[in-house]
Amino acid sequence: MQRIRLRYTKRGRLRFTSHRDFQRAFERALRRAEVPMAYSAGFTPHPKVSYANAAPTGTGSEAEYLEIQLAERRDPDTLRALLDTSLPDGLDVIDAVEAHTSGLADRLEASVWEIRLDGVGAEEAGRAVEAFLAAEEVQVERRTKNGMRTFDARGAVTRLEAAGCPGDRPDGKACAILRLVVRHLTPAVRPDDVLSGLRAAADLAPPVPAAVTRLAQGLLDEETGAVTDPLAPDRDAATAAPPTAAGLSAAKATSGVSPAAGEGTA
């Protein structure tokens, strides 16, 4: 058995893909790429895929993660390329590592988000950010399957900055970019909750829906406030550990060389 961890994106129109739709598309890609998946036991076996902290529907992302379990060993880079080709443009597999550690989901402590506010000036956005950060708590409401829920949107936000949009807009309209770091707490605070908090704290109301993209998620460095790569521990462990015989055989098979080729030559 081998576990592979993948990083993938949701770009363009594919940001409106629901998590269930992505699951179906990914399982089709596994079949097209002829990935030797391990399956669950029981009357209805399913491929062993673990999804971690998916972004909300309608939100773009450069940092979604999942883990698959294989019945046979494969080279992670080759597998990444096969799956990327088998998925539609916008659902792009951009990284793959073999799992050498446990607890991928536990390493997803925070996310870096970018929110584009068309029709809002940078100064107006900056004043709203100052008011939000100055508050000890900002109560917001969200409708859940159990009805309306009220919670604090301020406590989960460790960083929030506002800036103007890069470049000159041809239509001359105002535009602001918010960059924020949000801890993964319970209840989860989403970017739209922060926007509701900005409305509550400073009456910031963008005239058009915001464009939201997750730029990163991973471990939160408490000293610097940075969000670090959750796959880095697996890369470090792979570098420190000596290669196994099974791993060497898989690498040689991927390159088209038989396990015995090149051995015992003078």
N, C-alpha and C positions, 0 to 999 in steps of 0.2 A: 504493500500500500504506500502511496505517496500523496502528500497534501501540497497543493499549489495555491498561493494567494495572488489575486489579481486586482489591479487598479483599473477602473474604467471611467468613461466620461458620459455625460448626457448633454449634448450640444444642439444648438439650433432648435428646429421644431421637435426634436426628440426629447426636449425638456418636458414636454407635455405627456410623455409616456408614463403611465402609472407603474408602480412597482410590480403589480401582477402581470402587466403587459411585458415588462422587461424580463420577468422570469420565463414567460413563454418563449420570447425571442431568444433568450440565452440557452434554453434547453434545445431549441431547434439548432442553434449554432453548434452546440456540443455534438449533436448527431451529424450535422454536415461535415464537421471537422474530424469525425470518427475518433473522438476522444474516448479512451478506454475507462469509462467512469465506474466507480464503485457504487453499488446500489444498496438501499435499505432493505431489510428483511420484511417478510409479511406477505399478505395477499396482493398488495398493490405497491411493488417496489418503486422507489423514486431515486433519481441520481442524488448522490450526496453533495449538496451545495448548501453552503451557509452564507447568508446575506447579512451584512453588517451596517446598520444605521443608514438606511436609504434616504435620500433627499426627498422632500415633499414633491408631489406632482405639480408641474408648472415651474419648477426650479431647475436651473442649469447646474451642472456640477463638473468639476475637473478632478474630483477625488471621491469616487465611490469604490467600495471594497467588497470582495467576496472570497470565499475559499471553496475549492473543489477537492474531492478525494478520488484518486485514480486507483484502478485495479492493477495497472502496469506503469512503470516509470516512464516519464517523458522529460525532454529538455524544456525548461520553463520558457525560454525565449522562442523556441520553435512553436510551442503550444500557444503562446501569446499571439504570434503572427497568424496562425491558423484560425484562432477564434476571432481575431480582429477582422480578417477577410470574410468570415462567415456571418458577421453582424452588420446591420445597416449603418450607413454613414451617420455619424452623430453619436452612436453607441460604440465608442472606440476603446479597445483594450490597450492601455499604454504602458503597463508594467506587469511583470510576473516574477515571483520568487518562490522557491521551495520553502515550505514551512519547516523551520527548525526550532520554533518556540511555540508556546501555548498562548492562548488569550488574545487573539487579534481584536476582538470586540472590546476587550478591557483597555486596549491602547487607544481607542477612539474617544478621547476625553473632551475634545473641543473641536470646533470648526472655525475656519476663516471664511467669511462671507463678503461678497461685494454686491452692493445694491445701487442700481442706476436710477436716479430720480429725474426724469425729463420734466421740464416745466418748473423746476425748483432751482434757484440760484445757490451758488456755493456759500454765500454769506448767510442766507436764510437757513440753509442746512446746518451750517456751523453753529448758529445761535440755538437751534433746536438740540443739537448734540450737547452743547454746554448745559442746557437746562436738564436734559435727561441724565447726564453724568453727575450733576450736582444733587440730584434727588437720592434719598436713601433707598426708596423703593418706588416703583411705578406699577400700579395695579392695572391690568388689562383683562379683557374678557375674550374667551374663545368658545365657540360652539363645539362640543364633542358629542360622541354617540350617546353620552349620558346627560346631555343638556349643556347649558351654559356653565363655564367654569371660570373663576376669577383667580389670578395668580400674579406674582411679581415678575415683571420682565427685566428689571434692572439688575438683580443679583447675579444672573448668569452671564452678563456682559462684562468681560474683562478689559476690552479695548473698543473704542468707537471713535472714528475720525471722519471728517468730511473734507472733500476737495472738489474742485471744478472738474468737469469732464475734459480729458485730454484732446487737444486739437480744436479747431474752430468749427462750429456747427454751421452748415451752409444756410440753414433757415434762421440763424441768429437767435434761436430760443435758448433759454437758460437750461442748465443741466448740472446736476451734482452727483458725486459718487460718494457713497458711504462704505467704509471698510471697517468691519467689526470682527471681534473674536468672541465666540459664545461657548460657554461650558455646556456639556451634555448633562443636564440635570433632570430630575423628575419633579414636576412635569417638564417636558422638553420645551425650551423657549426657541421658537422659530423666527426667521427674519421678519415674517409678517407681524409677529407679536412685538418685535422691536419697533416696527413702523407704527403699530397701534400705540406703543409707549411714547413715541415721539409726538404723536398727535395729542395724547393726553397731557404730556409735559409741556409742550410748546405750540400746540395747535398747528403742527406741520401736516398739511394735507396735499400730497402731490395730485395734480390734475389728471394724470394718467397712471395706470398700473405700473408698479416698479418692476424692473428686470433684475432678478436675483440669481446669483451664481455662487456656488460653493467652490472656493479656490483650494482649500486644503482641509484635512481633518487628521487628527492624530493625538499624540501625547502633548500636554500643555506644560511648557517650561515655566515654572512659577517665578523664576528670577527675571527672565527676559520677556515673558508673555508670548513667546513664539510657539507655534504649533509645529511639531516635528513629524518626520516621515514614520508612519507606523510599521513599514516594511523594513526599516533599517536594522532592527534587531535580528531579523532572519538573514539579512545579507551578512551581518557581522558574524553570526553563528556559522554560516556556510564557509566564510573565509577562515575561521578558526578551526573548524572540524576537518579532519582528513577525508578525502573522497572514499566512498564505499565501493565495493566491487560491483554492486548493482548499479550505482551511479555511473561508474566508468562504462559498464556495458550499455546503459541507456544512451550515454553521450556518443559512443562509437556507433551504435545502431542508427542514431539520428544523422550522423555524418556519412553513413553508408559504408562504414568500415566494420568488418566482423570483429567480435571480441578478441579473436586470436591473431588478427592481422597485425603485422609489425612486431610481434613478440618473438623472441628467440632469434632475431636476425644478427648476423655477424657484421 
